[in-house]
Amino acid sequence: MKKVADKLAPLGGFGAGAAIAFFAAPAAWILLQQTEGGATYLACAAAGPPLGVWLALGAFLVCVGAAAAGWRISTISTSPAWRFVGRLTAGMAGVSALAVLILAATVWLSPTCPR
């Protein structure tokens, strides 16, 4: 039987890092959205600035890190498949970062407790 490391060798060492980068940005956006929505219902004053903006900044930094990891995978890989996965990861992280910025602007500009 082959060892697990021998089976993962064709992946070029990108397997776990690519999976984390691939799912980190959308997960950060979803967690931010659900946290802000829950905070609005449970404690509406906590959903707005400054806490909501700090949460959005943290999610944005996760998206930027995932995009950087994806771009790094696409630039140092020799396999066309891994280059595609890296570019897909970077693009998806960019879209997630844009969604986080829109949500951050909404949290910053709109009142969370209008009543």
Rosetta constraint file for C-alpha pairs under 8 A:
AtomPair CA 2 CA 6 HARMONIC 6.27 0.50
AtomPair CA 2 CA 7 HARMONIC 6.87 0.50
AtomPair CA 3 CA 7 HARMONIC 6.57 0.50
AtomPair CA 4 CA 8 HARMONIC 6.26 0.50
AtomPair CA 5 CA 9 HARMONIC 6.13 0.50
AtomPair CA 8 CA 12 HARMONIC 7.51 0.50
AtomPair CA 8 CA 13 HARMONIC 7.25 0.50
AtomPair CA 8 CA 15 HARMONIC 7.77 0.50
AtomPair CA 9 CA 13 HARMONIC 6.64 0.50
AtomPair CA 11 CA 15 HARMONIC 5.95 0.50
AtomPair CA 14 CA 18 HARMONIC 5.56 0.50
AtomPair CA 14 CA 73 HARMONIC 7.28 0.50
AtomPair CA 15 CA 19 HARMONIC 6.23 0.50
AtomPair CA 16 CA 20 HARMONIC 6.19 0.50
AtomPair CA 17 CA 21 HARMONIC 6.07 0.50
AtomPair CA 17 CA 69 HARMONIC 7.86 0.50
AtomPair CA 18 CA 22 HARMONIC 5.81 0.50
AtomPair CA 18 CA 69 HARMONIC 7.66 0.50
AtomPair CA 18 CA 70 HARMONIC 6.91 0.50
AtomPair CA 18 CA 73 HARMONIC 7.55 0.50
AtomPair CA 18 CA 85 HARMONIC 7.73 0.50
AtomPair CA 18 CA 86 HARMONIC 7.30 0.50
AtomPair CA 18 CA 89 HARMONIC 7.84 0.50
AtomPair CA 19 CA 23 HARMONIC 6.26 0.50
AtomPair CA 20 CA 24 HARMONIC 5.70 0.50
AtomPair CA 20 CA 66 HARMONIC 7.96 0.50
AtomPair CA 21 CA 25 HARMONIC 7.07 0.50
AtomPair CA 21 CA 65 HARMONIC 7.90 0.50
AtomPair CA 21 CA 66 HARMONIC 4.62 0.50
AtomPair CA 21 CA 67 HARMONIC 7.37 0.50
AtomPair CA 21 CA 69 HARMONIC 6.28 0.50
AtomPair CA 21 CA 70 HARMONIC 6.40 0.50
AtomPair CA 21 CA 89 HARMONIC 6.70 0.50
AtomPair CA 22 CA 66 HARMONIC 7.11 0.50
AtomPair CA 22 CA 70 HARMONIC 7.56 0.50
AtomPair CA 22 CA 89 HARMONIC 5.08 0.50
AtomPair CA 22 CA 92 HARMONIC 7.72 0.50
AtomPair CA 22 CA 93 HARMONIC 7.72 0.50
AtomPair CA 23 CA 27 HARMONIC 6.02 0.50
AtomPair CA 24 CA 28 HARMONIC 6.03 0.50
AtomPair CA 24 CA 62 HARMONIC 6.94 0.50
AtomPair CA 24 CA 63 HARMONIC 7.06 0.50
AtomPair CA 24 CA 66 HARMONIC 6.39 0.50
AtomPair CA 25 CA 29 HARMONIC 6.33 0.50
AtomPair CA 25 CA 59 HARMONIC 7.75 0.50
AtomPair CA 25 CA 62 HARMONIC 6.17 0.50
AtomPair CA 25 CA 63 HARMONIC 4.48 0.50
AtomPair CA 25 CA 66 HARMONIC 6.08 0.50
AtomPair CA 25 CA 67 HARMONIC 7.99 0.50
AtomPair CA 25 CA 92 HARMONIC 7.49 0.50
AtomPair CA 25 CA 93 HARMONIC 5.13 0.50
AtomPair CA 25 CA 96 HARMONIC 5.92 0.50
AtomPair CA 25 CA 97 HARMONIC 7.36 0.50
AtomPair CA 26 CA 30 HARMONIC 6.13 0.50
AtomPair CA 26 CA 63 HARMONIC 7.87 0.50
AtomPair CA 26 CA 92 HARMONIC 7.66 0.50
AtomPair CA 26 CA 93 HARMONIC 7.01 0.50
AtomPair CA 26 CA 96 HARMONIC 5.76 0.50
AtomPair CA 27 CA 31 HARMONIC 5.98 0.50
AtomPair CA 28 CA 32 HARMONIC 6.05 0.50
AtomPair CA 28 CA 59 HARMONIC 5.21 0.50
AtomPair CA 28 CA 60 HARMONIC 7.93 0.50
AtomPair CA 28 CA 62 HARMONIC 6.72 0.50
AtomPair CA 28 CA 63 HARMONIC 7.16 0.50
AtomPair CA 29 CA 33 HARMONIC 6.12 0.50
AtomPair CA 29 CA 59 HARMONIC 6.39 0.50
AtomPair CA 29 CA 96 HARMONIC 6.19 0.50
AtomPair CA 29 CA 97 HARMONIC 7.67 0.50
AtomPair CA 29 CA 99 HARMONIC 7.19 0.50
AtomPair CA 29 CA 100 HARMONIC 5.93 0.50
AtomPair CA 30 CA 34 HARMONIC 6.10 0.50
AtomPair CA 31 CA 35 HARMONIC 5.89 0.50
AtomPair CA 32 CA 36 HARMONIC 6.02 0.50
AtomPair CA 32 CA 55 HARMONIC 6.84 0.50
AtomPair CA 32 CA 56 HARMONIC 6.61 0.50
AtomPair CA 32 CA 59 HARMONIC 6.69 0.50
AtomPair CA 32 CA 100 HARMONIC 7.79 0.50
AtomPair CA 33 CA 37 HARMONIC 6.10 0.50
AtomPair CA 33 CA 103 HARMONIC 7.62 0.50
AtomPair CA 34 CA 38 HARMONIC 5.97 0.50
AtomPair CA 35 CA 39 HARMONIC 5.99 0.50
AtomPair CA 36 CA 40 HARMONIC 6.12 0.50
AtomPair CA 36 CA 47 HARMONIC 5.61 0.50
AtomPair CA 36 CA 52 HARMONIC 6.80 0.50
AtomPair CA 37 CA 41 HARMONIC 6.58 0.50
AtomPair CA 37 CA 47 HARMONIC 7.78 0.50
AtomPair CA 38 CA 42 HARMONIC 6.04 0.50
AtomPair CA 39 CA 43 HARMONIC 5.22 0.50
AtomPair CA 39 CA 44 HARMONIC 5.83 0.50
AtomPair CA 39 CA 46 HARMONIC 6.24 0.50
AtomPair CA 39 CA 47 HARMONIC 5.11 0.50
AtomPair CA 40 CA 44 HARMONIC 4.07 0.50
AtomPair CA 40 CA 45 HARMONIC 7.36 0.50
AtomPair CA 40 CA 46 HARMONIC 7.31 0.50
AtomPair CA 40 CA 47 HARMONIC 5.33 0.50
AtomPair CA 40 CA 112 HARMONIC 6.58 0.50
AtomPair CA 40 CA 113 HARMONIC 7.84 0.50
AtomPair CA 43 CA 47 HARMONIC 7.04 0.50
AtomPair CA 44 CA 48 HARMONIC 7.38 0.50
AtomPair CA 44 CA 112 HARMONIC 5.82 0.50
AtomPair CA 44 CA 113 HARMONIC 5.67 0.50
AtomPair CA 45 CA 112 HARMONIC 6.56 0.50
AtomPair CA 45 CA 113 HARMONIC 6.49 0.50
AtomPair CA 46 CA 51 HARMONIC 6.34 0.50
AtomPair CA 46 CA 52 HARMONIC 7.12 0.50
AtomPair CA 47 CA 51 HARMONIC 6.59 0.50
AtomPair CA 47 CA 52 HARMONIC 5.14 0.50
AtomPair CA 47 CA 107 HARMONIC 7.37 0.50
AtomPair CA 47 CA 112 HARMONIC 6.49 0.50
AtomPair CA 48 CA 52 HARMONIC 5.01 0.50
AtomPair CA 48 CA 53 HARMONIC 7.18 0.50
AtomPair CA 48 CA 107 HARMONIC 5.54 0.50
AtomPair CA 48 CA 108 HARMONIC 6.52 0.50
AtomPair CA 48 CA 111 HARMONIC 7.10 0.50
AtomPair CA 48 CA 112 HARMONIC 5.77 0.50
AtomPair CA 49 CA 53 HARMONIC 5.55 0.50
AtomPair CA 49 CA 54 HARMONIC 7.93 0.50
AtomPair CA 49 CA 107 HARMONIC 6.93 0.50
AtomPair CA 49 CA 108 HARMONIC 5.94 0.50
AtomPair CA 50 CA 54 HARMONIC 6.27 0.50
AtomPair CA 51 CA 55 HARMONIC 6.23 0.50
AtomPair CA 52 CA 56 HARMONIC 6.21 0.50
AtomPair CA 52 CA 104 HARMONIC 7.43 0.50
AtomPair CA 52 CA 107 HARMONIC 6.38 0.50
AtomPair CA 52 CA 108 HARMONIC 7.75 0.50
AtomPair CA 53 CA 57 HARMONIC 6.11 0.50
AtomPair CA 53 CA 104 HARMONIC 5.92 0.50
AtomPair CA 53 CA 107 HARMONIC 6.81 0.50
AtomPair CA 53 CA 108 HARMONIC 6.62 0.50
AtomPair CA 54 CA 58 HARMONIC 6.29 0.50
AtomPair CA 55 CA 59 HARMONIC 6.31 0.50
AtomPair CA 56 CA 60 HARMONIC 6.03 0.50
AtomPair CA 56 CA 100 HARMONIC 6.38 0.50
AtomPair CA 56 CA 101 HARMONIC 7.40 0.50
AtomPair CA 56 CA 103 HARMONIC 7.55 0.50
AtomPair CA 56 CA 104 HARMONIC 5.54 0.50
AtomPair CA 57 CA 61 HARMONIC 6.20 0.50
AtomPair CA 57 CA 104 HARMONIC 7.86 0.50
AtomPair CA 58 CA 62 HARMONIC 6.38 0.50
AtomPair CA 59 CA 63 HARMONIC 6.33 0.50
AtomPair CA 59 CA 97 HARMONIC 7.93 0.50
AtomPair CA 59 CA 100 HARMONIC 6.94 0.50
AtomPair CA 60 CA 64 HARMONIC 6.21 0.50
AtomPair CA 60 CA 97 HARMONIC 5.56 0.50
AtomPair CA 60 CA 100 HARMONIC 6.14 0.50
AtomPair CA 60 CA 101 HARMONIC 7.24 0.50
AtomPair CA 61 CA 65 HARMONIC 6.10 0.50
AtomPair CA 62 CA 66 HARMONIC 6.17 0.50
AtomPair CA 63 CA 67 HARMONIC 6.12 0.50
AtomPair CA 63 CA 93 HARMONIC 5.28 0.50
AtomPair CA 63 CA 94 HARMONIC 7.00 0.50
AtomPair CA 63 CA 96 HARMONIC 6.59 0.50
AtomPair CA 63 CA 97 HARMONIC 5.39 0.50
AtomPair CA 64 CA 68 HARMONIC 6.14 0.50
AtomPair CA 64 CA 93 HARMONIC 6.97 0.50
AtomPair CA 64 CA 94 HARMONIC 7.43 0.50
AtomPair CA 64 CA 97 HARMONIC 7.01 0.50
AtomPair CA 65 CA 69 HARMONIC 6.16 0.50
AtomPair CA 66 CA 70 HARMONIC 6.10 0.50
AtomPair CA 66 CA 89 HARMONIC 7.38 0.50
AtomPair CA 66 CA 90 HARMONIC 6.85 0.50
AtomPair CA 66 CA 93 HARMONIC 6.07 0.50
AtomPair CA 67 CA 71 HARMONIC 6.07 0.50
AtomPair CA 67 CA 89 HARMONIC 6.51 0.50
AtomPair CA 67 CA 90 HARMONIC 4.10 0.50
AtomPair CA 67 CA 91 HARMONIC 7.15 0.50
AtomPair CA 67 CA 92 HARMONIC 7.80 0.50
AtomPair CA 67 CA 93 HARMONIC 5.09 0.50
AtomPair CA 67 CA 94 HARMONIC 6.46 0.50
AtomPair CA 68 CA 72 HARMONIC 6.06 0.50
AtomPair CA 68 CA 90 HARMONIC 6.85 0.50
AtomPair CA 69 CA 73 HARMONIC 6.22 0.50
AtomPair CA 69 CA 86 HARMONIC 7.75 0.50
AtomPair CA 69 CA 90 HARMONIC 7.52 0.50
AtomPair CA 70 CA 74 HARMONIC 6.26 0.50
AtomPair CA 70 CA 85 HARMONIC 7.55 0.50
AtomPair CA 70 CA 86 HARMONIC 4.22 0.50
AtomPair CA 70 CA 87 HARMONIC 6.15 0.50
AtomPair CA 70 CA 88 HARMONIC 7.57 0.50
AtomPair CA 70 CA 89 HARMONIC 5.06 0.50
AtomPair CA 70 CA 90 HARMONIC 4.75 0.50
AtomPair CA 71 CA 75 HARMONIC 6.19 0.50
AtomPair CA 71 CA 86 HARMONIC 5.62 0.50
AtomPair CA 71 CA 87 HARMONIC 6.05 0.50
AtomPair CA 71 CA 89 HARMONIC 7.67 0.50
AtomPair CA 71 CA 90 HARMONIC 5.61 0.50
AtomPair CA 72 CA 76 HARMONIC 6.16 0.50
AtomPair CA 72 CA 86 HARMONIC 7.26 0.50
AtomPair CA 73 CA 77 HARMONIC 5.81 0.50
AtomPair CA 73 CA 82 HARMONIC 7.03 0.50
AtomPair CA 73 CA 83 HARMONIC 6.61 0.50
AtomPair CA 73 CA 86 HARMONIC 5.05 0.50
AtomPair CA 74 CA 82 HARMONIC 6.43 0.50
AtomPair CA 74 CA 83 HARMONIC 3.99 0.50
AtomPair CA 74 CA 84 HARMONIC 6.79 0.50
AtomPair CA 74 CA 85 HARMONIC 7.19 0.50
AtomPair CA 74 CA 86 HARMONIC 4.35 0.50
AtomPair CA 74 CA 87 HARMONIC 5.78 0.50
AtomPair CA 75 CA 83 HARMONIC 6.88 0.50
AtomPair CA 77 CA 82 HARMONIC 6.20 0.50
AtomPair CA 77 CA 83 HARMONIC 5.97 0.50
AtomPair CA 78 CA 82 HARMONIC 7.59 0.50
AtomPair CA 78 CA 83 HARMONIC 7.38 0.50
AtomPair CA 79 CA 83 HARMONIC 6.28 0.50
AtomPair CA 80 CA 84 HARMONIC 6.17 0.50
AtomPair CA 81 CA 85 HARMONIC 6.26 0.50
AtomPair CA 82 CA 86 HARMONIC 6.00 0.50
AtomPair CA 83 CA 87 HARMONIC 6.17 0.50
AtomPair CA 84 CA 88 HARMONIC 5.98 0.50
AtomPair CA 85 CA 89 HARMONIC 6.01 0.50
AtomPair CA 86 CA 90 HARMONIC 6.16 0.50
AtomPair CA 87 CA 91 HARMONIC 6.05 0.50
AtomPair CA 88 CA 92 HARMONIC 6.03 0.50
AtomPair CA 89 CA 93 HARMONIC 6.04 0.50
AtomPair CA 90 CA 94 HARMONIC 6.15 0.50
AtomPair CA 91 CA 95 HARMONIC 6.32 0.50
AtomPair CA 92 CA 96 HARMONIC 6.17 0.50
AtomPair CA 93 CA 97 HARMONIC 6.00 0.50
AtomPair CA 94 CA 98 HARMONIC 6.24 0.50
AtomPair CA 95 CA 99 HARMONIC 6.31 0.50
AtomPair CA 96 CA 100 HARMONIC 6.16 0.50
AtomPair CA 97 CA 101 HARMONIC 6.18 0.50
AtomPair CA 98 CA 102 HARMONIC 6.26 0.50
AtomPair CA 99 CA 103 HARMONIC 6.19 0.50
AtomPair CA 100 CA 104 HARMONIC 6.00 0.50
AtomPair CA 101 CA 105 HARMONIC 6.13 0.50
AtomPair CA 102 CA 106 HARMONIC 6.24 0.50
AtomPair CA 103 CA 107 HARMONIC 6.16 0.50
AtomPair CA 104 CA 108 HARMONIC 6.02 0.50
AtomPair CA 105 CA 109 HARMONIC 5.91 0.50
AtomPair CA 106 CA 110 HARMONIC 5.62 0.50
AtomPair CA 107 CA 111 HARMONIC 7.53 0.50
AtomPair CA 107 CA 112 HARMONIC 7.44 0.50
